[in-house]
């Protein structure tokens, strides 16, 4: 798993509990997405609206527990963003 996935996960994990909720992903991408894209942490095209962030969450949540572990998150973003 890439270092970029870890950096992005940590940026989205607003409460720093080691897991991502749907609300964290949507809220953090809304608030931090443009800055993360400008720093090269996430591709510019990867910053979408709330629906895109929610869809990303659904794709990553492989076990359906409505919480993303780093492993679930990294597997998706590494593939999706070509890391």
C-alpha positions in Angstrom: 0.0 0.0 0.0 1.3 3.4 -0.9 2.5 6.2 1.3 0.1 8.5 -0.5 -2.8 6.3 0.7 -1.6 6.6 4.3 -1.2 10.4 4.0 -4.7 10.7 2.5 -6.3 8.4 5.1 -4.7 10.3 7.9 -5.9 13.6 6.5 -9.5 12.3 6.2 -9.5 10.6 9.7 -10.7 13.8 11.4 -11.1 12.2 14.9 -7.8 10.2 14.5 -9.3 6.9 15.6 -7.8 4.9 12.8 -11.1 4.4 10.9 -13.1 6.4 8.5 -16.9 7.0 8.7 -18.9 8.2 5.7 -19.4 11.6 7.4 -15.6 11.9 7.9 -14.9 11.1 4.2 -17.5 13.5 2.9 -16.7 16.3 5.3 -13.0 16.0 5.0 -13.0 15.9 1.2 -15.3 18.9 1.2 -13.1 20.9 3.5 -9.6 19.6 2.6 -10.0 18.2 -0.9 -8.8 21.2 -2.8 -5.8 21.7 -0.5 -4.9 18.0 -0.7 -5.1 18.2 -4.5 -3.0 21.3 -4.6 -0.3 19.6 -2.5 -0.4 16.5 -4.8 -1.9 14.2 -2.2 -4.9 13.4 -4.3 -5.5 13.9 -8.0 -7.5 17.0 -8.9 -10.1 14.8 -10.6 -10.4 12.8 -7.4 -12.0 15.8 -5.6 -15.7 15.4 -6.2 -18.9 16.4 -4.7 -20.6 14.7 -1.7 -22.2 12.0 -3.9 -18.8 11.1 -5.3 -17.3 10.9 -1.8 -20.2 8.7 -0.7 -19.7 6.4 -3.7 -16.0 6.2 -2.9 -16.9 5.2 0.6 -19.3 2.5 -0.6 -16.8 1.0 -3.0 -14.1 0.8 -0.3 -16.4 -0.7 2.4 -15.8 -4.3 1.4 -17.1 -5.9 4.6 -20.2 -3.7 4.8 -19.6 -2.5 8.4 -20.0 1.2 7.4 -16.5 2.0 8.6 -13.3 2.0 6.5 -10.1 0.5 7.8 -6.9 1.7 6.3 -6.6 -1.5 4.4 -10.0 -1.2 2.8 -9.3 2.5 2.0 -5.8 1.9 0.6 -6.9 -1.0 -1.6 -9.4 1.2 -3.4 -7.5 4.5 -3.7 -4.2 2.8 -4.8 -6.2 1.1 -7.6 -8.4 4.1 -8.4 -5.6 6.7 -8.4 -2.9 4.5 -9.9 -0.6 4.7 -6.9 
